[in-house]
Amino acid sequence: IEVSVIKSTGSQALNRCAVEALKRWIFRPNFVSRVRVPIAFTL
């Protein structure tokens, strides 16, 4: 699976955590497509 950051949080650590979390998702669509998934961090 290919995961990339479109808009940075400003923190490399948070960006890396979001990418790693998304890589563990299991998403099996009926067709191949690109999906943008917004991630909101609250500290």
Stockholm file with secondary structure:
# STOCKHOLM 1.0

chainA/1-43         IEVSVIKSTGSQALNRCAVEALKRWIFRPNFVSRVRVPIAFTL
#=GR chainA/1-43 SS CCCCCSSCCSCHHHHHHHHHHHHTCCCCCSSCCCCCCCCCCCC
#=GC SS_cons        CCCCCSSCCSCHHHHHHHHHHHHTCCCCCSSCCCCCCCCCCCC
//
